[in-house]
């Protein structure tokens, strides 16, 4: 990505720097408008508004929230499956199908491996966590025995 300086951006916007009108927000607006291109004017206007309001640093959070809202609208559920060993594609598809049937939603699953689970699976969907691992069962058994 080329380096930009305020003078060159002010030149693009045909605003003299000495006028005081060209600020860092204007520089960000110009960069964002160039990145958005001409194909999506609504998106370009959104980016310009974000920069104008001084929120360009929050674009990651805005994009994350937008994705969360779209997933809810499209009834998509993002889950993370953690297993003790790498799952085959068939095993993962079987687990995802069971989750889809139980949730009544389309599931987008990411997979990770944690050998410390010993066996089983841990499912994380937002703030919901279902621990069906051997390590989790042993920990719950230990807590029950300590309380007794």
DAWOLIN-V623513 format. One record per residue. N is the residue number from 0. RES is the residue in three letters. SS is DSSP state (~ for helix, > for strand, _ for the rest). OMEGA is omega in whole degrees, 0 to 359 (NA if undefined). NEAR is the number of other C-alpha atoms within 8 Angstrom. Layout:
n,res,ss,omega,near
N,RES,SS,OMEGA,NEAR
N,RES,SS,OMEGA,NEAR
This chain:
n,res,ss,omega,near
0,UNK,_,181,2
1,UNK,_,177,3
2,UNK,_,179,4
3,UNK,_,171,6
4,UNK,_,186,6
5,UNK,~,181,10
6,UNK,~,181,7
7,UNK,~,179,8
8,UNK,~,177,12
9,UNK,~,177,13
10,UNK,~,178,9
11,UNK,~,182,8
12,UNK,_,179,7
13,UNK,_,179,6
14,UNK,_,179,10
15,UNK,_,182,10
16,UNK,~,183,9
17,UNK,~,181,5
18,UNK,~,180,7
19,UNK,_,181,7
20,UNK,_,182,8
21,UNK,_,181,13
22,UNK,_,177,8
23,UNK,~,178,7
24,UNK,~,178,10
25,UNK,~,178,10
26,UNK,~,178,12
27,UNK,~,179,10
28,UNK,~,181,12
29,UNK,~,179,12
30,UNK,~,181,9
31,UNK,~,179,12
32,UNK,~,178,12
33,UNK,~,180,7
34,UNK,~,182,6
35,UNK,~,180,11
36,UNK,_,183,9
37,UNK,_,185,6
38,UNK,_,184,5
39,UNK,_,183,8
40,UNK,~,178,8
41,UNK,~,178,6
42,UNK,~,178,8
43,UNK,~,178,13
44,UNK,~,177,9
45,UNK,~,180,8
46,UNK,~,178,13
47,UNK,~,178,12
48,UNK,~,179,8
49,UNK,~,180,11
50,UNK,~,181,14
51,UNK,~,180,10
52,UNK,_,178,6
53,UNK,_,183,8
54,UNK,_,182,9
55,UNK,~,178,9
56,UNK,~,182,6
57,UNK,~,182,7
58,UNK,~,177,9
59,UNK,~,180,7
60,UNK,~,178,7
61,UNK,~,180,8
62,UNK,~,179,8
63,UNK,~,179,8
64,UNK,~,177,8
65,UNK,~,179,8
66,UNK,~,178,8
67,UNK,~,179,8
68,UNK,~,178,8
69,UNK,~,179,8
70,UNK,~,179,10
71,UNK,~,180,9
72,UNK,~,181,7
73,UNK,_,179,6
74,UNK,_,175,8
75,UNK,>,179,11
76,UNK,>,178,11
77,UNK,>,180,10
78,UNK,>,172,12
79,UNK,>,178,11
80,UNK,>,176,12
81,UNK,>,182,11
82,UNK,>,180,17
83,UNK,_,178,13
84,UNK,_,179,8
85,UNK,_,178,7
86,UNK,_,170,8
87,UNK,_,179,6
88,UNK,~,179,6
89,UNK,~,179,7
90,UNK,~,179,8
91,UNK,~,179,9
92,UNK,~,179,8
93,UNK,~,179,8
94,UNK,~,180,8
95,UNK,~,179,10
96,UNK,~,178,8
97,UNK,~,179,8
98,UNK,~,179,9
99,UNK,~,180,11
100,UNK,~,181,8
101,UNK,~,184,6
102,UNK,~,184,6
103,UNK,_,181,6
104,UNK,_,173,9
105,UNK,>,184,8
106,UNK,>,171,11
107,UNK,>,186,8
108,UNK,>,168,9
109,UNK,>,184,8
110,UNK,>,173,8
111,UNK,>,183,9
112,UNK,>,175,9
113,UNK,_,182,9
114,UNK,~,179,9
115,UNK,~,178,6
116,UNK,~,182,13
117,UNK,_,178,9
118,UNK,_,179,11
119,UNK,>,185,10
120,UNK,>,171,12
121,UNK,>,181,12
122,UNK,>,177,11
123,UNK,>,177,11
124,UNK,>,184,10
125,UNK,_,179,7
126,UNK,_,179,5
127,UNK,>,179,6
128,UNK,>,176,9
129,UNK,>,183,7
130,UNK,>,177,8
131,UNK,>,180,9
132,UNK,>,177,13
133,UNK,~,178,10
134,UNK,~,179,10
135,UNK,~,179,10
136,UNK,~,178,9
137,UNK,~,179,8
138,UNK,~,178,8
139,UNK,~,177,8
140,UNK,~,179,8
141,UNK,~,180,8
142,UNK,~,178,8
143,UNK,~,179,8
144,UNK,~,180,7
145,UNK,~,180,6
146,UNK,~,184,5
147,UNK,_,NA,4
